[in-house]
């Protein structure tokens, strides 16, 4: 019998944003220094933002 893994949720959508190139490069560089990814940090920001504003 296979062990089933729980997934938080399937990542099946994209959000395309336009930002300043220098800010993007600095953000990605900082994420690398902190051993994380830009996508992970943006997803965390979105989850925190939703929680914060749903509690108002």
CHARMM internal coordinates of N, CA and C (Angstrom, degrees):
IC EDIT
DIST 1 N 1 CA 1.4494
DIST 1 CA 1 C 1.5325
ANGL 1 N 1 CA 1 C 108.42
DIST 1 C 2 N 1.3077
ANGL 1 CA 1 C 2 N 116.29
DIHE 1 N 1 CA 1 C 2 N 130.11
DIST 2 N 2 CA 1.4671
ANGL 1 C 2 N 2 CA 121.20
DIHE 1 CA 1 C 2 N 2 CA -179.66
DIST 2 CA 2 C 1.5175
ANGL 2 N 2 CA 2 C 110.46
DIHE 1 C 2 N 2 CA 2 C -79.25
DIST 2 C 3 N 1.3104
ANGL 2 CA 2 C 3 N 114.07
DIHE 2 N 2 CA 2 C 3 N 143.25
DIST 3 N 3 CA 1.4622
ANGL 2 C 3 N 3 CA 120.12
DIHE 2 CA 2 C 3 N 3 CA 175.92
DIST 3 CA 3 C 1.5270
ANGL 3 N 3 CA 3 C 108.25
DIHE 2 C 3 N 3 CA 3 C -80.96
DIST 3 C 4 N 1.3212
ANGL 3 CA 3 C 4 N 116.62
DIHE 3 N 3 CA 3 C 4 N 127.09
DIST 4 N 4 CA 1.4611
ANGL 3 C 4 N 4 CA 120.09
DIHE 3 CA 3 C 4 N 4 CA -179.89
DIST 4 CA 4 C 1.5148
ANGL 4 N 4 CA 4 C 110.18
DIHE 3 C 4 N 4 CA 4 C -88.73
DIST 4 C 5 N 1.3064
ANGL 4 CA 4 C 5 N 115.53
DIHE 4 N 4 CA 4 C 5 N 134.86
DIST 5 N 5 CA 1.4601
ANGL 4 C 5 N 5 CA 121.34
DIHE 4 CA 4 C 5 N 5 CA 177.50
DIST 5 CA 5 C 1.5127
ANGL 5 N 5 CA 5 C 109.09
DIHE 4 C 5 N 5 CA 5 C -100.59
DIST 5 C 6 N 1.3283
ANGL 5 CA 5 C 6 N 114.46
DIHE 5 N 5 CA 5 C 6 N 140.08
DIST 6 N 6 CA 1.4648
ANGL 5 C 6 N 6 CA 119.13
DIHE 5 CA 5 C 6 N 6 CA 175.61
DIST 6 CA 6 C 1.5186
ANGL 6 N 6 CA 6 C 108.35
DIHE 5 C 6 N 6 CA 6 C -89.06
DIST 6 C 7 N 1.2818
ANGL 6 CA 6 C 7 N 116.22
DIHE 6 N 6 CA 6 C 7 N 129.89
DIST 7 N 7 CA 1.4605
ANGL 6 C 7 N 7 CA 121.59
DIHE 6 CA 6 C 7 N 7 CA 175.59
DIST 7 CA 7 C 1.5130
ANGL 7 N 7 CA 7 C 108.17
DIHE 6 C 7 N 7 CA 7 C -105.18
DIST 7 C 8 N 1.3301
ANGL 7 CA 7 C 8 N 116.16
DIHE 7 N 7 CA 7 C 8 N 139.71
DIST 8 N 8 CA 1.4621
ANGL 7 C 8 N 8 CA 120.35
DIHE 7 CA 7 C 8 N 8 CA 179.76
DIST 8 CA 8 C 1.5262
ANGL 8 N 8 CA 8 C 109.11
DIHE 7 C 8 N 8 CA 8 C -56.07
DIST 8 C 9 N 1.2992
ANGL 8 CA 8 C 9 N 116.63
DIHE 8 N 8 CA 8 C 9 N -56.44
DIST 9 N 9 CA 1.4545
ANGL 8 C 9 N 9 CA 122.42
DIHE 8 CA 8 C 9 N 9 CA 173.91
DIST 9 CA 9 C 1.5200
ANGL 9 N 9 CA 9 C 107.37
DIHE 8 C 9 N 9 CA 9 C -174.56
DIST 9 C 10 N 1.2994
ANGL 9 CA 9 C 10 N 115.15
DIHE 9 N 9 CA 9 C 10 N 147.88
DIST 10 N 10 CA 1.4517
ANGL 9 C 10 N 10 CA 120.15
DIHE 9 CA 9 C 10 N 10 CA -179.34
DIST 10 CA 10 C 1.5189
ANGL 10 N 10 CA 10 C 110.00
DIHE 9 C 10 N 10 CA 10 C -70.79
DIST 10 C 11 N 1.3074
ANGL 10 CA 10 C 11 N 114.77
DIHE 10 N 10 CA 10 C 11 N 131.60
DIST 11 N 11 CA 1.4681
ANGL 10 C 11 N 11 CA 119.73
DIHE 10 CA 10 C 11 N 11 CA 178.05
DIST 11 CA 11 C 1.5237
ANGL 11 N 11 CA 11 C 107.24
DIHE 10 C 11 N 11 CA 11 C -85.21
DIST 11 C 12 N 1.3216
ANGL 11 CA 11 C 12 N 115.68
DIHE 11 N 11 CA 11 C 12 N 101.39
DIST 12 N 12 CA 1.4572
ANGL 11 C 12 N 12 CA 119.32
DIHE 11 CA 11 C 12 N 12 CA -174.45
DIST 12 CA 12 C 1.5250
ANGL 12 N 12 CA 12 C 113.58
DIHE 11 C 12 N 12 CA 12 C -126.78
DIST 12 C 13 N 1.3320
ANGL 12 CA 12 C 13 N 116.29
DIHE 12 N 12 CA 12 C 13 N 11.44
DIST 13 N 13 CA 1.4584
ANGL 12 C 13 N 13 CA 119.60
DIHE 12 CA 12 C 13 N 13 CA 179.82
DIST 13 CA 13 C 1.5209
ANGL 13 N 13 CA 13 C 109.89
DIHE 12 C 13 N 13 CA 13 C -132.55
DIST 13 C 14 N 1.3096
ANGL 13 CA 13 C 14 N 114.88
DIHE 13 N 13 CA 13 C 14 N 156.75
DIST 14 N 14 CA 1.4538
ANGL 13 C 14 N 14 CA 121.05
DIHE 13 CA 13 C 14 N 14 CA 178.01
DIST 14 CA 14 C 1.5197
ANGL 14 N 14 CA 14 C 109.50
DIHE 13 C 14 N 14 CA 14 C -122.89
DIST 14 C 15 N 1.3257
ANGL 14 CA 14 C 15 N 114.56
DIHE 14 N 14 CA 14 C 15 N 149.90
DIST 15 N 15 CA 1.4526
ANGL 14 C 15 N 15 CA 121.92
DIHE 14 CA 14 C 15 N 15 CA 173.92
DIST 15 CA 15 C 1.5272
ANGL 15 N 15 CA 15 C 105.45
DIHE 14 C 15 N 15 CA 15 C -124.71
DIST 15 C 16 N 1.2899
ANGL 15 CA 15 C 16 N 116.51
DIHE 15 N 15 CA 15 C 16 N 116.68
DIST 16 N 16 CA 1.4603
ANGL 15 C 16 N 16 CA 120.63
DIHE 15 CA 15 C 16 N 16 CA -178.46
DIST 16 CA 16 C 1.5195
ANGL 16 N 16 CA 16 C 108.60
DIHE 15 C 16 N 16 CA 16 C -100.57
DIST 16 C 17 N 1.3276
ANGL 16 CA 16 C 17 N 115.21
DIHE 16 N 16 CA 16 C 17 N 125.60
DIST 17 N 17 CA 1.4578
ANGL 16 C 17 N 17 CA 120.28
DIHE 16 CA 16 C 17 N 17 CA 179.61
DIST 17 CA 17 C 1.5239
ANGL 17 N 17 CA 17 C 109.04
DIHE 16 C 17 N 17 CA 17 C -126.66
DIST 17 C 18 N 1.3102
ANGL 17 CA 17 C 18 N 115.66
DIHE 17 N 17 CA 17 C 18 N 154.98
DIST 18 N 18 CA 1.4573
ANGL 17 C 18 N 18 CA 121.15
DIHE 17 CA 17 C 18 N 18 CA 176.71
DIST 18 CA 18 C 1.5137
ANGL 18 N 18 CA 18 C 107.21
DIHE 17 C 18 N 18 CA 18 C -112.14
DIST 18 C 19 N 1.3348
ANGL 18 CA 18 C 19 N 115.61
DIHE 18 N 18 CA 18 C 19 N 124.69
DIST 19 N 19 CA 1.4610
ANGL 18 C 19 N 19 CA 120.83
DIHE 18 CA 18 C 19 N 19 CA 179.56
DIST 19 CA 19 C 1.5193
ANGL 19 N 19 CA 19 C 109.31
DIHE 18 C 19 N 19 CA 19 C -135.21
DIST 19 C 20 N 1.3149
ANGL 19 CA 19 C 20 N 114.18
DIHE 19 N 19 CA 19 C 20 N 165.10
DIST 20 N 20 CA 1.4579
ANGL 19 C 20 N 20 CA 121.04
DIHE 19 CA 19 C 20 N 20 CA 177.75
DIST 20 CA 20 C 1.5349
ANGL 20 N 20 CA 20 C 108.91
DIHE 19 C 20 N 20 CA 20 C -61.61
DIST 20 C 21 N 1.3144
ANGL 20 CA 20 C 21 N 116.76
DIHE 20 N 20 CA 20 C 21 N 134.79
DIST 21 N 21 CA 1.4606
ANGL 20 C 21 N 21 CA 121.98
DIHE 20 CA 20 C 21 N 21 CA -177.46
DIST 21 CA 21 C 1.5166
ANGL 21 N 21 CA 21 C 113.65
DIHE 20 C 21 N 21 CA 21 C -60.95
DIST 21 C 22 N 1.3276
ANGL 21 CA 21 C 22 N 117.04
DIHE 21 N 21 CA 21 C 22 N -38.96
DIST 22 N 22 CA 1.4634
ANGL 21 C 22 N 22 CA 120.29
DIHE 21 CA 21 C 22 N 22 CA 179.47
DIST 22 CA 22 C 1.5283
ANGL 22 N 22 CA 22 C 110.70
DIHE 21 C 22 N 22 CA 22 C -66.35
DIST 22 C 23 N 1.3379
ANGL 22 CA 22 C 23 N 116.75
DIHE 22 N 22 CA 22 C 23 N -40.99
DIST 23 N 23 CA 1.4635
ANGL 22 C 23 N 23 CA 119.95
DIHE 22 CA 22 C 23 N 23 CA 178.04
DIST 23 CA 23 C 1.5227
ANGL 23 N 23 CA 23 C 110.70
DIHE 22 C 23 N 23 CA 23 C -65.14
DIST 23 C 24 N 1.3113
ANGL 23 CA 23 C 24 N 116.61
DIHE 23 N 23 CA 23 C 24 N -41.23
DIST 24 N 24 CA 1.4623
ANGL 23 C 24 N 24 CA 120.85
DIHE 23 CA 23 C 24 N 24 CA 178.04
DIST 24 CA 24 C 1.5167
ANGL 24 N 24 CA 24 C 110.39
DIHE 23 C 24 N 24 CA 24 C -60.12
DIST 24 C 25 N 1.3267
ANGL 24 CA 24 C 25 N 116.81
DIHE 24 N 24 CA 24 C 25 N -48.28
DIST 25 N 25 CA 1.4590
ANGL 24 C 25 N 25 CA 120.62
DIHE 24 CA 24 C 25 N 25 CA -178.95
DIST 25 CA 25 C 1.5229
ANGL 25 N 25 CA 25 C 111.89
DIHE 24 C 25 N 25 CA 25 C -61.63
DIST 25 C 26 N 1.3279
ANGL 25 CA 25 C 26 N 116.53
DIHE 25 N 25 CA 25 C 26 N -41.13
DIST 26 N 26 CA 1.4660
ANGL 25 C 26 N 26 CA 120.43
DIHE 25 CA 25 C 26 N 26 CA 179.34
DIST 26 CA 26 C 1.5260
ANGL 26 N 26 CA 26 C 110.53
DIHE 25 C 26 N 26 CA 26 C -66.70
DIST 26 C 27 N 1.3234
ANGL 26 CA 26 C 27 N 116.80
DIHE 26 N 26 CA 26 C 27 N -41.51
DIST 27 N 27 CA 1.4647
ANGL 26 C 27 N 27 CA 121.41
DIHE 26 CA 26 C 27 N 27 CA 178.89
DIST 27 CA 27 C 1.5262
ANGL 27 N 27 CA 27 C 110.64
DIHE 26 C 27 N 27 CA 27 C -62.11
DIST 27 C 28 N 1.3105
ANGL 27 CA 27 C 28 N 117.27
DIHE 27 N 27 CA 27 C 28 N -48.59
DIST 28 N 28 CA 1.4610
ANGL 27 C 28 N 28 CA 121.23
DIHE 27 CA 27 C 28 N 28 CA -179.45
DIST 28 CA 28 C 1.5262
ANGL 28 N 28 CA 28 C 110.17
DIHE 27 C 28 N 28 CA 28 C -62.33
DIST 28 C 29 N 1.3257
ANGL 28 CA 28 C 29 N 116.52
DIHE 28 N 28 CA 28 C 29 N -41.47
DIST 29 N 29 CA 1.4642
ANGL 28 C 29 N 29 CA 121.05
DIHE 28 CA 28 C 29 N 29 CA 179.17
DIST 29 CA 29 C 1.5330
ANGL 29 N 29 CA 29 C 111.02
DIHE 28 C 29 N 29 CA 29 C -62.48
DIST 29 C 30 N 1.3302
ANGL 29 CA 29 C 30 N 116.89
DIHE 29 N 29 CA 29 C 30 N -44.75
DIST 30 N 30 CA 1.4634
ANGL 29 C 30 N 30 CA 120.47
DIHE 29 CA 29 C 30 N 30 CA 178.10
DIST 30 CA 30 C 1.5265
ANGL 30 N 30 CA 30 C 111.35
DIHE 29 C 30 N 30 CA 30 C -63.44
DIST 30 C 31 N 1.2941
ANGL 30 CA 30 C 31 N 117.08
DIHE 30 N 30 CA 30 C 31 N -40.02
DIST 31 N 31 CA 1.4614
ANGL 30 C 31 N 31 CA 120.45
DIHE 30 CA 30 C 31 N 31 CA 177.91
DIST 31 CA 31 C 1.5270
ANGL 31 N 31 CA 31 C 110.27
DIHE 30 C 31 N 31 CA 31 C -61.11
DIST 31 C 32 N 1.3151
ANGL 31 CA 31 C 32 N 117.08
DIHE 31 N 31 CA 31 C 32 N -43.69
DIST 32 N 32 CA 1.4611
ANGL 31 C 32 N 32 CA 120.53
DIHE 31 CA 31 C 32 N 32 CA 178.35
DIST 32 CA 32 C 1.5277
ANGL 32 N 32 CA 32 C 110.87
DIHE 31 C 32 N 32 CA 32 C -61.89
DIST 32 C 33 N 1.3244
ANGL 32 CA 32 C 33 N 116.76
DIHE 32 N 32 CA 32 C 33 N -42.85
DIST 33 N 33 CA 1.4718
ANGL 32 C 33 N 33 CA 121.01
DIHE 32 CA 32 C 33 N 33 CA 178.32
DIST 33 CA 33 C 1.5250
ANGL 33 N 33 CA 33 C 110.99
DIHE 32 C 33 N 33 CA 33 C -60.92
DIST 33 C 34 N 1.3188
ANGL 33 CA 33 C 34 N 116.74
DIHE 33 N 33 CA 33 C 34 N -34.25
DIST 34 N 34 CA 1.4597
ANGL 33 C 34 N 34 CA 122.38
DIHE 33 CA 33 C 34 N 34 CA -178.56
DIST 34 CA 34 C 1.5265
ANGL 34 N 34 CA 34 C 112.52
DIHE 33 C 34 N 34 CA 34 C -90.43
DIST 34 C 35 N 1.3386
ANGL 34 CA 34 C 35 N 116.86
DIHE 34 N 34 CA 34 C 35 N 8.25
DIST 35 N 35 CA 1.4632
ANGL 34 C 35 N 35 CA 123.87
DIHE 34 CA 34 C 35 N 35 CA 178.38
DIST 35 CA 35 C 1.5299
ANGL 35 N 35 CA 35 C 112.16
DIHE 34 C 35 N 35 CA 35 C 56.72
DIST 35 C 36 N 1.3164
ANGL 35 CA 35 C 36 N 114.89
DIHE 35 N 35 CA 35 C 36 N 47.05
DIST 36 N 36 CA 1.4538
ANGL 35 C 36 N 36 CA 121.30
DIHE 35 CA 35 C 36 N 36 CA 175.98
DIST 36 CA 36 C 1.5239
ANGL 36 N 36 CA 36 C 107.20
DIHE 35 C 36 N 36 CA 36 C -139.09
DIST 36 C 37 N 1.2999
ANGL 36 CA 36 C 37 N 117.07
DIHE 36 N 36 CA 36 C 37 N 179.89
DIST 37 N 37 CA 1.4635
ANGL 36 C 37 N 37 CA 119.71
DIHE 36 CA 36 C 37 N 37 CA 178.21
DIST 37 CA 37 C 1.5210
ANGL 37 N 37 CA 37 C 109.82
DIHE 36 C 37 N 37 CA 37 C -115.84
DIST 37 C 38 N 1.2983
ANGL 37 CA 37 C 38 N 116.15
DIHE 37 N 37 CA 37 C 38 N 155.34
DIST 38 N 38 CA 1.4560
ANGL 37 C 38 N 38 CA 121.41
DIHE 37 CA 37 C 38 N 38 CA 177.85
DIST 38 CA 38 C 1.5315
ANGL 38 N 38 CA 38 C 109.79
DIHE 37 C 38 N 38 CA 38 C -60.55
DIST 38 C 39 N 1.3096
ANGL 38 CA 38 C 39 N 117.36
DIHE 38 N 38 CA 38 C 39 N -43.16
DIST 39 N 39 CA 1.4663
ANGL 38 C 39 N 39 CA 121.07
DIHE 38 CA 38 C 39 N 39 CA -179.24
DIST 39 CA 39 C 1.5265
ANGL 39 N 39 CA 39 C 110.86
DIHE 38 C 39 N 39 CA 39 C -61.93
DIST 39 C 40 N 1.3221
ANGL 39 CA 39 C 40 N 117.31
DIHE 39 N 39 CA 39 C 40 N -42.49
DIST 40 N 40 CA 1.4577
ANGL 39 C 40 N 40 CA 120.95
DIHE 39 CA 39 C 40 N 40 CA -179.96
DIST 40 CA 40 C 1.5272
ANGL 40 N 40 CA 40 C 110.70
DIHE 39 C 40 N 40 CA 40 C -61.73
DIST 40 C 41 N 1.3251
ANGL 40 CA 40 C 41 N 116.64
DIHE 40 N 40 CA 40 C 41 N -42.26
DIST 41 N 41 CA 1.4656
ANGL 40 C 41 N 41 CA 120.39
DIHE 40 CA 40 C 41 N 41 CA -178.41
DIST 41 CA 41 C 1.5217
ANGL 41 N 41 CA 41 C 111.63
DIHE 40 C 41 N 41 CA 41 C -70.15
DIST 41 C 42 N 1.3208
ANGL 41 CA 41 C 42 N 116.96
DIHE 41 N 41 CA 41 C 42 N -36.53
DIST 42 N 42 CA 1.4667
ANGL 41 C 42 N 42 CA 119.79
DIHE 41 CA 41 C 42 N 42 CA 177.85
DIST 42 CA 42 C 1.5285
ANGL 42 N 42 CA 42 C 110.00
DIHE 41 C 42 N 42 CA 42 C -68.36
DIST 42 C 43 N 1.3472
ANGL 42 CA 42 C 43 N 117.38
DIHE 42 N 42 CA 42 C 43 N -41.01
DIST 43 N 43 CA 1.4659
ANGL 42 C 43 N 43 CA 120.12
DIHE 42 CA 42 C 43 N 43 CA 176.55
DIST 43 CA 43 C 1.5276
ANGL 43 N 43 CA 43 C 110.47
DIHE 42 C 43 N 43 CA 43 C -61.68
DIST 43 C 44 N 1.3468
ANGL 43 CA 43 C 44 N 117.08
DIHE 43 N 43 CA 43 C 44 N -40.60
DIST 44 N 44 CA 1.4592
ANGL 43 C 44 N 44 CA 120.30
DIHE 43 CA 43 C 44 N 44 CA 178.47
DIST 44 CA 44 C 1.5329
ANGL 44 N 44 CA 44 C 110.54
DIHE 43 C 44 N 44 CA 44 C -63.68
DIST 44 C 45 N 1.3362
ANGL 44 CA 44 C 45 N 116.66
DIHE 44 N 44 CA 44 C 45 N -42.71
DIST 45 N 45 CA 1.4669
ANGL 44 C 45 N 45 CA 120.04
DIHE 44 CA 44 C 45 N 45 CA 177.36
DIST 45 CA 45 C 1.5254
ANGL 45 N 45 CA 45 C 110.74
DIHE 44 C 45 N 45 CA 45 C -58.46
DIST 45 C 46 N 1.3194
ANGL 45 CA 45 C 46 N 116.84
DIHE 45 N 45 CA 45 C 46 N -45.33
DIST 46 N 46 CA 1.4665
ANGL 45 C 46 N 46 CA 120.94
DIHE 45 CA 45 C 46 N 46 CA -178.11
DIST 46 CA 46 C 1.5264
ANGL 46 N 46 CA 46 C 110.40
DIHE 45 C 46 N 46 CA 46 C -62.97
DIST 46 C 47 N 1.3491
ANGL 46 CA 46 C 47 N 117.88
DIHE 46 N 46 CA 46 C 47 N -45.55
DIST 47 N 47 CA 1.4691
ANGL 46 C 47 N 47 CA 120.23
DIHE 46 CA 46 C 47 N 47 CA 178.60
DIST 47 CA 47 C 1.5222
ANGL 47 N 47 CA 47 C 111.26
DIHE 46 C 47 N 47 CA 47 C -60.62
DIST 47 C 48 N 1.3422
ANGL 47 CA 47 C 48 N 117.18
DIHE 47 N 47 CA 47 C 48 N -45.40
DIST 48 N 48 CA 1.4687
ANGL 47 C 48 N 48 CA 121.01
DIHE 47 CA 47 C 48 N 48 CA 179.50
DIST 48 CA 48 C 1.5227
ANGL 48 N 48 CA 48 C 111.44
DIHE 47 C 48 N 48 CA 48 C -64.05
DIST 48 C 49 N 1.3164
ANGL 48 CA 48 C 49 N 117.48
DIHE 48 N 48 CA 48 C 49 N -40.83
DIST 49 N 49 CA 1.4660
ANGL 48 C 49 N 49 CA 122.85
DIHE 48 CA 48 C 49 N 49 CA 179.62
DIST 49 CA 49 C 1.5274
ANGL 49 N 49 CA 49 C 110.16
DIHE 48 C 49 N 49 CA 49 C -61.76
DIST 49 C 50 N 1.3264
ANGL 49 CA 49 C 50 N 116.32
DIHE 49 N 49 CA 49 C 50 N -44.00
DIST 50 N 50 CA 1.4707
ANGL 49 C 50 N 50 CA 121.10
DIHE 49 CA 49 C 50 N 50 CA 179.21
DIST 50 CA 50 C 1.5185
ANGL 50 N 50 CA 50 C 109.94
DIHE 49 C 50 N 50 CA 50 C -63.35
DIST 50 C 51 N 1.3349
ANGL 50 CA 50 C 51 N 117.72
DIHE 50 N 50 CA 50 C 51 N -47.60
DIST 51 N 51 CA 1.4653
ANGL 50 C 51 N 51 CA 120.65
DIHE 50 CA 50 C 51 N 51 CA 179.69
DIST 51 CA 51 C 1.5180
ANGL 51 N 51 CA 51 C 110.96
DIHE 50 C 51 N 51 CA 51 C -59.66
DIST 51 C 52 N 1.3160
ANGL 51 CA 51 C 52 N 116.71
DIHE 51 N 51 CA 51 C 52 N -45.26
DIST 52 N 52 CA 1.4664
ANGL 51 C 52 N 52 CA 121.54
DIHE 51 CA 51 C 52 N 52 CA -178.34
DIST 52 CA 52 C 1.5230
ANGL 52 N 52 CA 52 C 111.32
DIHE 51 C 52 N 52 CA 52 C -59.77
DIST 52 C 53 N 1.3136
ANGL 52 CA 52 C 53 N 116.76
DIHE 52 N 52 CA 52 C 53 N -44.45
DIST 53 N 53 CA 1.4554
ANGL 52 C 53 N 53 CA 120.03
DIHE 52 CA 52 C 53 N 53 CA -174.25
DIST 53 CA 53 C 1.5395
ANGL 53 N 53 CA 53 C 113.22
DIHE 52 C 53 N 53 CA 53 C -85.65
DIST 53 C 54 N 1.3062
ANGL 53 CA 53 C 54 N 117.65
DIHE 53 N 53 CA 53 C 54 N -17.00
DIST 54 N 54 CA 1.4612
ANGL 53 C 54 N 54 CA 119.99
DIHE 53 CA 53 C 54 N 54 CA 174.64
DIST 54 CA 54 C 1.5202
ANGL 54 N 54 CA 54 C 111.19
DIHE 53 C 54 N 54 CA 54 C -78.60
DIST 54 C 55 N 1.3344
ANGL 54 CA 54 C 55 N 117.16
DIHE 54 N 54 CA 54 C 55 N -18.43
DIST 55 N 55 CA 1.4664
ANGL 54 C 55 N 55 CA 121.29
DIHE 54 CA 54 C 55 N 55 CA -179.41
DIST 55 CA 55 C 1.5193
ANGL 55 N 55 CA 55 C 112.90
DIHE 54 C 55 N 55 CA 55 C -89.42
DIST 55 C 56 N 1.2967
ANGL 55 CA 55 C 56 N 117.56
DIHE 55 N 55 CA 55 C 56 N 0.64
DIST 56 N 56 CA 1.4732
ANGL 55 C 56 N 56 CA 120.39
DIHE 55 CA 55 C 56 N 56 CA -178.47
DIST 56 CA 56 C 1.5009
ANGL 56 N 56 CA 56 C 111.87
DIHE 55 C 56 N 56 CA 56 C -83.65
END
COOR INIT
IC SEED 1 N 1 CA 1 C
IC BUILD
